[in-house]
């Protein structure tokens, strides 16, 4: 008499966490709800916290106090979207907040570290492809003349931490909650693809832009849309490999922030969309995109997720993450 055991596919434990509560949300319902939850979460910050901060920061406010208050406002602003999802998980699905991939345990710091290292590799690859293609030029090494190395690195590290808080809710809504809800009903592949498509569309067609003042989406250029989809697929696969959201969140934040102060990618002139100008840039390495377009990068405010260099590198990363997931699956057999 022989017995067989059914093995879960890699990432199965993470996806099955969607069924750990009293009920699960239907996959199709998560499509509008991700945007609705995010919008509801933004309202307290836009309608209450923002105006209150403006009243506190008058013209005579000390610059140091202004910096501290603005820094404190960022995590407070983004605490509300997390709270909306927490309430849905707690009172509708009746499962834990940590089950979506944000449990604070021994995997947290290593996950953040590995995600940051992956982002550094991504940035260096993006720069390498751009230099090889002739769309960027090398300018200089180790220039911290604007504020000194310690000051630049300290401020950069604080901004990175704040960005992790900001993008974490996107990761949790799409790579955590939606990926689980779709995957547990329709399978892992459907979960990866649908959550990635919705994540991409979220960055170009967010309903909040129709209702909230001062908000705007990325310009819907096909290269950027493809890149954000590829990034989302890569992040979903990383999440399935690691079983949590920490590495994907750190990658997301570091890939956006490190090119502004450490491995710096600049434009010939500073951009209102967040790109530093070559003359004022600081960093260990500084390169310049010579002709900013949606094909070379530098035309929007998506940082190094822009341009065909990003397309090439993200495609390779997504393929590598898929192979890593497959190897993990085979090793479990």
Long-range contacts (C-beta under 8 A, 24 or more apart in sequence): 7-332, 7-333, 9-188, 9-329, 10-240, 10-241, 10-325, 10-326, 10-328, 10-329, 10-332, 11-183, 11-188, 11-239, 11-240, 11-241, 11-243, 11-325, 12-188, 13-243, 14-101, 14-180, 14-239, 14-240, 14-243, 14-244, 15-179, 15-180, 15-183, 15-184, 15-188, 15-191, 15-240, 16-184, 17-95, 17-99, 17-100, 17-180, 18-99, 18-180, 18-181, 18-183, 18-184, 19-184, 20-95, 20-96, 20-99, 21-89, 21-93, 21-94, 21-95, 21-99, 22-93, 22-94, 22-95, 23-92, 23-93, 23-94, 24-93, 24-181, 24-184, 24-185, 25-88, 25-92, 25-93, 25-177, 25-181, 26-181, 26-185, 27-178, 27-181, 27-182, 27-185, 27-186, 27-190, 27-194, 30-177, 30-178, 30-181, 30-182, 30-198, 31-178, 31-194, 31-198, 33-88, 34-173, 34-174, 34-177, 34-178, 34-198, 34-202, 35-202, 35-206, 35-207, 35-208, 36-207, 37-81, 37-84, 37-85, 37-88, 37-173, 38-81, 38-84, 38-169, 38-170, 38-173, 38-202, 38-206, 38-208, 39-206, 39-207, 39-208, 39-211, 39-212, 40-80, 40-81, 40-84, 41-78, 41-80, 41-81, 41-82, 41-83, 41-84, 41-85, 41-169, 42-77, 42-80, 42-81, 42-208, 42-212, 43-80, 43-212, 44-80, 45-73, 45-76, 45-77, 45-78, 45-80, 46-212, 46-213, 49-73, 49-76, 49-77, 50-77, 71-158, 71-162, 74-162, 74-165, 74-166, 75-162, 75-165, 78-165, 78-166, 78-168, 78-169, 81-169, 81-173, 82-168, 82-169, 82-172, 85-169, 85-172, 85-173, 85-177, 89-177, 100-172, 100-176, 100-177, 100-180, 100-245, 101-171, 101-172, 101-175, 101-176, 101-239, 101-243, 101-244, 101-245, 101-246, 102-168, 102-172, 102-176, 102-244, 102-245, 102-246, 103-244, 107-242, 107-243, 107-244, 107-246, 108-246, 110-246, 111-242, 111-244, 111-245, 111-246, 111-247, 111-250, 112-164, 112-246, 112-247, 112-249, 112-250, 113-250, 114-242, 114-247, 114-250, 115-238, 115-246, 115-247, 115-248, 115-249, 115-250, 115-251, 115-252, 115-254, 116-250, 116-251, 116-254, 118-238, 118-247, 118-250, 118-251, 118-317, 119-250, 119-251, 119-253, 119-254, 119-255, 119-258, 120-254, 120-258, 120-263, 122-251, 122-255, 122-304, 122-313, 122-314, 122-317, 123-255, 123-258, 123-259, 123-263, 123-265, 123-304, 124-263, 125-313, 125-316, 126-265, 126-297, 126-304, 126-307, 126-309, 126-310, 126-313, 127-263, 127-265, 127-285, 127-287, 129-309, 129-312, 129-313, 130-287, 130-289, 130-296, 130-297, 130-307, 130-309, 131-287, 133-308, 133-309, 135-289, 135-290, 135-291, 135-296, 135-297, 135-307, 135-309, 136-265, 136-287, 136-288, 136-289, 136-290, 136-296, 137-287, 137-288, 137-290, 138-286, 138-287, 139-266, 139-278, 139-281, 139-286, 139-287, 139-288, 140-286, 141-284, 141-285, 141-286, 142-283, 142-284, 142-285, 143-281, 143-282, 143-283, 143-286, 144-282, 144-283, 145-282, 146-280, 146-281, 146-282, 147-282, 152-261, 152-282, 152-283, 153-261, 153-262, 155-261, 156-257, 156-258, 156-260, 156-261, 156-262, 159-257, 159-260, 159-261, 160-253, 160-254, 160-257, 160-258, 163-253, 163-256, 163-257, 164-249, 164-250, 164-253, 166-253, 167-249, 167-252, 167-253, 167-256, 168-245, 168-249, 170-199, 170-202, 170-252, 171-235, 171-239, 171-245, 171-248, 171-249, 171-252, 172-245, 174-198, 174-199, 174-202, 174-232, 175-199, 175-232, 175-235, 175-236, 175-239, 175-245, 175-248, 176-239, 176-245, 179-236, 179-239, 188-240, 191-236, 192-233, 192-236, 192-237, 192-240, 193-233, 195-232, 195-236, 196-229, 196-232, 196-233, 196-236, 197-229, 197-232, 199-228, 199-229, 199-232, 200-225, 200-228, 200-229, 200-232, 203-228, 203-302, 218-300, 218-301, 218-302, 219-294, 219-299, 219-300, 221-294, 221-299, 221-300, 223-294, 223-295, 223-306, 223-307, 223-308, 223-311, 224-294, 224-300, 224-302, 224-305, 224-306, 226-311, 227-302, 227-305, 227-306, 227-307, 227-310, 227-311, 227-314, 228-302, 228-305, 230-311, 230-314, 230-315, 230-318, 231-305, 231-314, 233-318, 234-314, 234-317, 234-318, 234-321, 237-318, 237-321, 237-322, 237-324, 237-325, 238-321, 240-325, 241-321, 241-324, 241-325, 241-328, 255-303, 255-304, 255-305, 256-303, 256-304, 256-305, 259-303, 259-304, 260-303, 265-289, 265-297, 265-298, 265-303, 265-304, 267-292, 267-298, 268-292, 271-298, 273-300, 273-301, 274-301, 274-303, 275-303
